[in-house]
Amino acid sequence: MLSSQQRLDAEFRAASRVTVIGMVLDALLGVLKCLGGWLFHSQALLVDGIHSFTDVISDLVVLVVMKLSRREPDSDHPYGHQRFETLGTMILGSFLIAIGGALAWDNTWRVMSDAPLPVPGWPVLVIALVSVAGKEWIFRYTRRVGEHIRSDLIVANAWHSRTDAFSSIVVLVGAAGAMTGFPWLDAVAAIVIAVIIAHVGWQLAWNSVRELVDTGLSDEDTDRLRTAAADTEGVLNIHDLRSRRMGSDILVDVHLVVKSEISVSEGHQIGMQVIRRMRDTLPHIRLINFHIDAENDQRGTITTQQLPTRREIHGVFREGLPELDALGHHLRLHYLGNQVHVELFIEDPDVRLPSPEQMLANLGHPAWLGSLKVWRPEG
């Protein structure tokens, strides 16, 4: 079985391989389309070539970010480095918005100008068809790898390739329309491609911003997790279920209400069962922090931090019931309803002690003491 770092290294190698292949293809298509657009008078193909070169830049960003994000957690980043992937996606999206906006503005002025627009040559159609075929192939290949290694950045890069294929289809339509007597269609096609670039950039940037500000899971996924936890044996109620994303991973915090009389170890085991059921529900969960509650502190009186500690309670009992010092005994404390409920366990069945009512009187009826129960083995 692979260790965590071996798995991360394998994912990085797979991501690097597909990204380098895509980068080489993007560079070749970018050169071909820019030259073709310049030689054969197609502004749409020229803009599409610029689009391909933005893919080259995005591929470089992906390589750098994937290297950073696939490192193991360390003292500075105890939750891991997946946010580097999110940051890289946001930078890539912002870059695409700027490129798309600039190209759309330039070609809008071109359409509005009174200068005659040139008619593209037929090689533009051939280059556009080659681009569609190449980008569709790299889209399918990249998406398959991204889904396999659970990388939103690689999947996003795949869809960026799909938009490049779609923009080449727009080039086909615009160039064909210009050749049939509507030369302005090629410039309009260039504007459409620029808008596509900016739209893809906006989606990437906005989704990354949502993750960076710790936007939780969807209501549907949250309800699924809530149901998985609530249906676990031993869980009486759940509250404060919170989630956030780090790259492709999900982090969850949840409070679990269990019976107040169970042991600490049983409460912990119930929490471990909740973890198992939640991960069966959403496999991409990497970390689940659970807090065991003996009562629902969202309802009724919330237990304060002013209640006495075990050491302080022992001091009160030694002062009010000094006879306990000579006996084998121990206390079990229950902090419920903003009071402490005490169970006193006596080890000797034959020892004579005052009644619980008299014990309470000797202790001075402290306001924090909710109840006192005395247990002793049967003699």
C-alpha positions as CSV (number, residue, x, y, z in Angstrom):
1,M,0.0,0.0,0.0
2,L,1.4,3.4,-0.9
3,S,2.2,5.9,1.8
4,S,0.7,9.4,1.8
5,Q,3.7,11.0,0.2
6,Q,4.1,8.2,-2.4
7,R,0.5,8.8,-3.4
8,L,1.0,12.5,-3.7
9,D,4.2,12.0,-5.8
10,A,2.3,9.6,-8.1
11,E,-0.5,12.2,-8.5
12,F,2.1,14.9,-9.3
13,R,3.8,12.7,-11.9
14,A,0.4,11.9,-13.6
15,A,-0.6,15.6,-13.5
16,S,2.8,16.7,-14.9
17,R,2.7,14.2,-17.8
18,V,-0.7,15.2,-19.1
19,T,0.0,18.9,-18.5
20,V,3.3,18.8,-20.5
21,I,1.6,17.0,-23.4
22,G,-1.2,19.6,-23.4
23,M,1.4,22.5,-23.2
24,V,3.3,21.2,-26.3
25,L,0.0,20.8,-28.2
26,D,-1.1,24.3,-27.2
27,A,2.2,25.8,-28.3
28,L,2.1,24.1,-31.7
29,L,-1.6,25.1,-32.2
30,G,-0.9,28.7,-31.0
31,V,1.9,29.1,-33.6
32,L,-0.1,27.6,-36.3
33,K,-3.2,29.7,-35.6
34,C,-1.4,33.0,-35.1
35,L,0.5,32.5,-38.4
36,G,-2.6,31.3,-40.2
37,G,-4.6,34.3,-38.9
38,W,-1.9,36.8,-39.9
39,L,-1.2,35.2,-43.3
40,F,-4.8,34.5,-44.3
41,H,-6.5,37.6,-42.8
42,S,-8.6,36.1,-40.0
43,Q,-8.8,38.1,-36.9
44,A,-10.8,35.3,-35.2
45,L,-8.1,32.7,-35.9
46,L,-5.4,35.1,-34.6
47,V,-7.4,35.7,-31.3
48,D,-7.9,31.9,-31.1
49,G,-4.1,31.5,-31.4
50,I,-3.7,34.0,-28.5
51,H,-6.2,31.8,-26.6
52,S,-3.9,28.8,-27.2
53,F,-0.9,30.7,-25.9
54,T,-2.9,31.5,-22.7
55,D,-3.3,27.7,-22.4
56,V,0.5,27.4,-22.5
57,I,0.8,29.9,-19.6
58,S,-2.0,28.2,-17.7
59,D,-0.2,24.8,-18.1
60,L,3.0,26.4,-16.6
61,V,0.9,27.7,-13.7
62,V,-0.5,24.2,-13.3
63,L,2.9,22.5,-13.2
64,V,4.2,24.9,-10.5
65,V,1.1,24.8,-8.4
66,M,0.7,21.1,-8.5
67,K,4.3,20.7,-7.3
68,L,3.5,22.9,-4.3
69,S,0.1,21.5,-3.5
70,R,1.2,17.9,-3.5
71,R,3.6,18.3,-0.6
72,E,2.8,16.7,2.8
73,P,1.6,18.8,5.7
74,D,4.3,20.5,7.7
75,S,4.6,22.8,10.8
76,D,3.7,25.9,8.8
77,H,0.8,24.2,6.9
78,P,-0.6,21.5,9.2
79,Y,-3.7,21.1,7.0
80,G,-1.6,20.5,3.9
81,H,-0.7,22.7,0.9
82,Q,-3.9,22.2,-1.2
83,R,-4.7,25.9,-1.0
84,F,-1.8,26.6,-3.3
85,E,-3.9,24.8,-6.0
86,T,-6.8,27.1,-5.2
87,L,-4.6,30.2,-5.3
88,G,-3.1,29.1,-8.7
89,T,-6.6,28.6,-10.1
90,M,-7.6,32.1,-9.0
91,I,-4.5,33.6,-10.6
92,L,-5.1,31.7,-13.8
93,G,-8.8,32.8,-13.9
94,S,-7.8,36.5,-13.3
95,F,-5.3,36.3,-16.1
96,L,-7.9,34.9,-18.5
97,I,-10.4,37.7,-17.6
98,A,-7.8,40.3,-18.4
99,I,-6.9,38.7,-21.7
100,G,-10.5,38.1,-22.8
101,G,-11.5,41.7,-21.9
102,A,-8.6,43.2,-23.8
103,L,-9.3,41.1,-26.9
104,A,-13.0,41.8,-26.8
105,W,-12.4,45.6,-26.6
106,D,-10.0,45.6,-29.5
107,N,-12.2,43.7,-31.8
108,T,-15.3,45.7,-30.8
109,W,-13.5,48.8,-32.1
110,R,-12.6,46.9,-35.2
111,V,-16.2,46.1,-36.0
112,M,-17.3,49.7,-35.3
113,S,-14.5,51.1,-37.5
114,D,-15.3,52.3,-41.1
115,A,-12.2,50.6,-42.4
116,P,-12.9,47.7,-44.8
117,L,-12.5,44.2,-43.2
118,P,-10.4,41.6,-45.1
119,V,-11.9,38.3,-46.1
120,P,-10.1,35.2,-44.6
121,G,-8.6,32.5,-46.9
122,W,-9.7,28.9,-47.0
123,P,-6.6,27.6,-45.0
124,V,-8.2,29.2,-42.0
125,L,-11.0,26.5,-42.1
126,V,-8.4,23.7,-42.2
127,I,-6.4,25.1,-39.3
128,A,-9.6,25.5,-37.2
129,L,-10.6,21.9,-37.9
130,V,-7.2,20.7,-36.8
131,S,-7.5,22.7,-33.6
132,V,-11.0,21.3,-32.8
133,A,-9.7,17.8,-33.2
134,G,-6.5,18.3,-31.2
135,K,-8.2,20.2,-28.3
136,E,-11.1,17.8,-28.0
137,W,-8.6,14.9,-27.6
138,I,-6.5,16.7,-25.0
139,F,-9.7,17.7,-23.1
140,R,-10.8,14.1,-22.7
141,Y,-7.3,12.9,-21.7
142,T,-6.8,15.7,-19.2
143,R,-10.2,15.4,-17.6
144,R,-9.7,11.6,-17.2
145,V,-6.4,12.2,-15.4
146,G,-7.8,15.0,-13.2
147,E,-10.7,12.9,-12.0
148,H,-8.4,10.0,-11.3
149,I,-6.1,12.1,-9.0
150,R,-8.9,14.2,-7.6
151,S,-7.5,17.5,-8.8
152,D,-9.9,20.4,-9.4
153,L,-7.1,22.3,-11.0
154,I,-6.4,19.6,-13.6
155,V,-10.1,19.2,-14.4
156,A,-10.4,23.0,-14.7
157,N,-7.5,23.0,-17.1
158,A,-9.2,20.3,-19.1
159,W,-12.3,22.4,-19.5
160,H,-10.1,25.3,-20.5
161,S,-9.0,23.1,-23.4
162,R,-12.6,22.3,-24.3
163,T,-13.3,26.1,-24.5
164,D,-10.4,26.3,-26.9
165,A,-12.0,23.6,-29.1
166,F,-15.3,25.5,-29.0
167,S,-13.6,28.8,-29.9
168,S,-12.1,27.1,-33.0
169,I,-15.7,26.1,-34.0
170,V,-16.6,29.8,-33.7
171,V,-13.6,30.6,-36.0
172,L,-15.0,28.1,-38.5
173,V,-18.4,29.8,-38.5
174,G,-17.0,33.3,-38.6
175,A,-14.5,32.6,-41.4
176,A,-17.1,30.7,-43.5
177,G,-19.6,33.6,-43.1
178,A,-16.9,36.1,-44.1
179,M,-16.1,34.1,-47.2
180,T,-19.8,34.1,-48.2
181,G,-20.0,37.9,-48.2
182,F,-20.2,38.9,-44.6
183,P,-16.7,40.0,-43.7
184,W,-17.8,41.4,-40.3
185,L,-18.6,37.9,-39.1
186,D,-14.9,37.1,-38.6
187,A,-14.5,40.1,-36.3
188,V,-17.7,39.2,-34.4
189,A,-16.3,35.7,-34.0
190,A,-13.2,37.1,-32.5
191,I,-15.3,39.0,-30.0
192,V,-17.2,35.9,-29.1
193,I,-14.0,34.0,-28.5
194,A,-12.7,36.8,-26.3
195,V,-15.9,36.7,-24.2
196,I,-15.5,32.9,-23.9
197,I,-12.0,33.3,-22.6
198,A,-13.2,35.9,-20.0
199,H,-16.2,33.8,-19.0
200,V,-14.0,30.8,-18.3
201,G,-11.6,33.0,-16.3
202,W,-14.5,34.4,-14.2
203,Q,-15.7,30.9,-13.3
204,L,-12.3,29.7,-12.3
205,A,-11.6,32.9,-10.2
206,W,-15.0,33.0,-8.5
207,N,-14.9,29.3,-7.5
208,S,-11.4,29.8,-6.1
209,V,-12.5,32.9,-4.1
210,R,-15.4,30.9,-2.7
211,E,-13.0,28.3,-1.5
212,L,-10.5,30.7,-0.1
213,V,-13.2,32.3,2.1
214,D,-14.1,28.9,3.4
215,T,-17.5,28.5,1.7
216,G,-19.1,25.3,3.0
217,L,-20.5,22.3,1.1
218,S,-23.8,22.5,-0.7
219,D,-27.0,22.1,1.3
220,E,-27.5,18.7,-0.3
221,D,-24.0,17.3,0.7
222,T,-24.4,18.8,4.2
223,D,-27.7,17.1,4.7
224,R,-26.2,13.8,3.6
225,L,-23.4,14.1,6.2
226,R,-25.9,15.1,8.8
227,T,-28.0,12.1,8.1
228,A,-25.0,9.8,8.2
229,A,-23.9,11.1,11.6
230,A,-27.4,11.1,13.1
231,D,-28.1,7.5,12.0
232,T,-25.0,6.3,13.8
233,E,-25.7,4.1,16.9
234,G,-25.1,6.1,20.1
235,V,-25.6,9.5,18.6
236,L,-28.6,11.3,20.2
237,N,-28.3,14.6,18.2
238,I,-25.8,16.6,16.2
239,H,-25.2,20.3,15.8
240,D,-22.5,22.7,14.6
241,L,-21.8,20.7,11.5
242,R,-19.4,22.9,9.5
243,S,-17.3,22.2,6.4
244,R,-14.8,23.8,4.0
245,R,-12.7,22.8,1.1
246,M,-8.9,22.7,0.6
247,G,-8.3,21.9,-3.1
248,S,-10.1,18.6,-3.8
249,D,-10.2,17.7,-0.1
250,I,-13.0,18.4,2.4
251,L,-12.6,19.3,6.1
252,V,-15.5,18.8,8.5
253,D,-16.2,19.8,12.1
254,V,-19.2,18.4,14.0
255,H,-20.6,18.2,17.6
256,L,-22.1,14.9,18.6
257,V,-24.5,14.6,21.5
258,V,-24.3,11.2,23.3
259,K,-25.6,9.8,26.6
260,S,-24.1,11.6,29.6
261,E,-23.4,8.4,31.5
262,I,-21.3,6.6,29.0
263,S,-17.5,6.4,29.3
264,V,-15.0,8.7,27.5
265,S,-13.7,5.8,25.4
266,E,-17.3,4.8,24.3
267,G,-18.0,8.4,23.3
268,H,-14.7,8.4,21.3
269,Q,-15.7,5.1,19.6
270,I,-19.0,6.6,18.6
271,G,-17.2,9.5,17.0
272,M,-14.9,7.1,15.1
273,Q,-18.0,5.3,13.7
274,V,-19.4,8.7,12.6
275,I,-16.1,9.4,10.8
276,R,-16.4,6.1,8.9
277,R,-20.0,6.7,7.9
278,M,-19.3,10.3,6.7
279,R,-16.3,9.1,4.6
280,D,-18.5,6.4,3.1
281,T,-21.0,9.2,2.2
282,L,-18.4,11.6,0.7
283,P,-15.1,9.9,-0.1
284,H,-13.2,13.2,-0.6
285,I,-13.3,14.0,3.1
286,R,-9.7,14.2,4.4
287,L,-10.2,15.4,8.0
288,I,-13.1,15.2,10.4
289,N,-12.9,16.8,13.9
290,F,-15.7,15.7,16.2
291,H,-16.6,17.1,19.6
292,I,-18.5,14.8,22.0
293,D,-21.2,16.6,24.0
294,A,-23.1,15.1,27.0
295,E,-26.0,17.5,26.3
296,N,-27.1,19.7,23.5
297,D,-25.5,23.1,24.4
298,Q,-27.5,24.8,21.7
299,R,-30.6,24.3,23.8
300,G,-31.4,25.2,27.4
301,T,-28.7,26.4,29.8
302,I,-25.2,26.3,28.5
303,T,-22.6,24.9,30.9
304,T,-20.2,27.8,31.8
305,Q,-16.5,27.8,32.4
306,Q,-17.0,28.9,36.0
307,L,-17.8,25.5,37.4
308,P,-15.2,24.0,39.8
309,T,-12.6,21.5,38.5
310,R,-12.1,18.0,39.8
311,R,-9.3,19.2,42.1
312,E,-11.5,21.9,43.6
313,I,-14.4,19.5,44.1
314,H,-12.1,17.1,45.9
315,G,-11.1,19.9,48.2
316,V,-14.7,20.7,49.0
317,F,-15.4,17.0,49.8
318,R,-12.3,16.7,52.0
319,E,-13.3,19.7,54.0
320,G,-17.0,18.8,54.4
321,L,-16.5,15.0,54.7
322,P,-13.1,14.5,56.2
323,E,-14.0,10.8,57.0
324,L,-13.6,10.1,53.2
325,D,-9.8,10.5,53.5
326,A,-9.6,7.2,55.4
327,L,-11.7,5.3,52.9
328,G,-11.1,3.9,49.4
329,H,-13.3,6.0,47.1
330,H,-13.5,7.9,43.9
331,L,-15.8,10.5,42.3
332,R,-17.5,10.5,38.9
333,L,-18.4,14.0,37.8
334,H,-21.2,15.0,35.3
335,Y,-21.2,18.6,34.1
336,L,-24.8,19.0,33.0
337,G,-27.3,21.9,33.0
338,N,-24.7,24.3,34.4
339,Q,-24.2,22.2,37.5
340,V,-22.0,19.3,38.6
341,H,-23.7,16.0,39.4
342,V,-21.5,13.9,41.6
343,E,-21.4,10.1,42.0
344,L,-19.4,8.9,45.0
345,F,-18.2,5.3,44.8
346,I,-17.2,3.7,48.1
347,E,-15.0,0.6,47.9
348,D,-15.7,-0.9,51.4
349,P,-19.3,-2.2,51.6
350,D,-19.3,-2.3,55.5
351,V,-18.3,1.3,56.2
352,R,-21.0,3.5,57.7
353,L,-21.5,7.0,56.3
354,P,-24.1,9.7,56.7
355,S,-27.1,9.7,54.4
356,P,-26.7,11.6,51.1
357,E,-29.0,14.3,52.5
358,Q,-26.7,14.8,55.5
359,M,-23.6,14.8,53.3
360,L,-25.1,17.6,51.3
361,A,-25.7,19.5,54.5
362,N,-22.1,18.9,55.6
363,L,-20.9,20.1,52.2
364,G,-22.9,23.3,52.6
365,H,-25.2,22.8,49.7
366,P,-22.9,24.5,47.1
367,A,-24.9,26.2,44.3
368,W,-22.9,24.3,41.7
369,L,-23.7,20.8,43.1
370,G,-26.8,19.5,41.2
371,S,-27.0,16.1,42.9
372,L,-25.1,13.6,44.9
373,K,-25.4,9.8,44.6
374,V,-23.5,7.3,46.7
375,W,-22.6,3.8,45.4
376,R,-21.1,1.0,47.4
377,P,-20.6,-2.7,46.6
378,E,-23.1,-5.1,48.1
379,G,-21.8,-6.6,51.4
